[in-house]
Amino acid sequence: MNIKEASARTGLSSSTIRYYEKEALIPPIDRNENGIREIDDRIIRRINFVKIMRAAGMTIEALKKYIDLFDSEKNHKQEELKLLKEQKLIMEEKRDDLQAAINHLDYKIKHFDDHMLQTEAELNQLEKEHYEK
């Protein structure tokens, strides 16, 4: 498939796919005799992996390191696994921070009327005290 079809299939722009190729996040894409990229399922799988990891917050640098290890002819399975576990911990910390913020907003939404009434009463009292001076 060409890059436009790959873009539709992955939900990424053609420029993002070209960027991933330039940064070696995906293997070099073969081109046909007219110079048009011919993207196969192997490339699509890699694009989707990179897309998911980027959406989860994995840095380009960490992705490059992992992909370099993965694509190496030497066996780096333990290093790959270590890097994936580290990234998972980072993502879990971000998830926990996000969940704490969501919980706080849920509380504020649930108690919005109570909070607003109390805040208005406090402001009215402060205003009253200010004018009595």
N, C-alpha and C positions, 0 to 999 in steps of 0.2 A: 504494500500500500504506500501511497505517497504521504508527504508530511501533512497535507490538509486532511486526509482520511485519518491519519494517526491522531491529529489534533481533535477531530470529532470523537474518535473512539476513547481518548484518554481524558478529554475535557480540559486539556492544556492548550495554550496558544502555540502556533508554529514557532514563534520566536522563543518561547520557553523550551521547546524541544531542541531547537538549534543551540540554545544556551547550555542545556544539559549535555549535549554532544561536545560543545566547545570546552566545557569544564571537565570532560571525561567522566561524567556521572553515568553516562550510558556509553556502550561501545560505539566505535566509529560506525556510521551508517553507510552501507554500500550504496552506490549510485549506478543508475543504468547508463546506457550509452549516450543519453541526452543530458546527463548530469543531475537527473532527478533522483532524490533520495528514495530508496526502496526499503521500507521499514517492515521488518518481520515480527512475528509473535514474541520472539526472544527480546527484541528491543522494546516492544510494548510492555512486557512484564517488568523490565528494568525501569521504564518510564513510570509505570504505576507504583513501583516500590519507592522510587525517589519522590514521587508526588505525595505519597502517604507519609513518608518520613519527614518531608519538609512541612507538610500541614501539621504534623505533630510537634514541630519545633526543632527538629534535628538540624544542626548547622551544615552548611555546605562543606566546611572543613571536616567535620565528623563523617559525613557521607563519603567524601573523597577518601578518607583514611580507610573506612570500611570497604569501599569498592576496590581500592588498591589491594587490600589484603585478600578480598574475595577473588579478584581477577588474577592474582599472582599465581605463578606456576608452582610455587612452594606451598607447603601446607601450613596455613596460619589459622587453623580452626580455633585454637584456644584464644588467640588474640581477637579473632572475629567475635567469638562468643563473649569475651570480656567487654569489648566495645559495645556490643548490643545490650548487655546487661547494664552498663553504665548509662547508656542512652535511655533505657527503660526507667532507671531510677530518676533521671532528670525529668523525664516526661511525667512520671508519677508525682514528683514534687510540684510540677506546674499544675497538674490535675488537682492536687490537694489544695493548692493556693486558689485556684479557680473555684473549687467547690466551697471553700470557706467564704469567698466573696458572694457566691450564689446564695449560700445559707444566710448571710447577713442581709442581702437584699430581700430574700423571702421573709425574714423577720420584720424588716421595715415595711414591706408591703402588707403583711398580715396585721401589723399594728399601726398602720398609717393614720387612721382616724384618731386613735388614742394619742399618738405622738403629736399629730397636728394640733389637737385640742390643747394638750399640755403646753406645747410650744407657744401657741397663740395666747394662752392664759399668762404665761411667763412674760411674754413681750408686752401684753397689756398692762401687767403690773409694773414692769420697768418704765413704760411710758407714763403711767399714772404717777409714779414716784418722781419722775423727771419733771413733770409739770407742777407738782406740789411744792417744789423747791423754790 
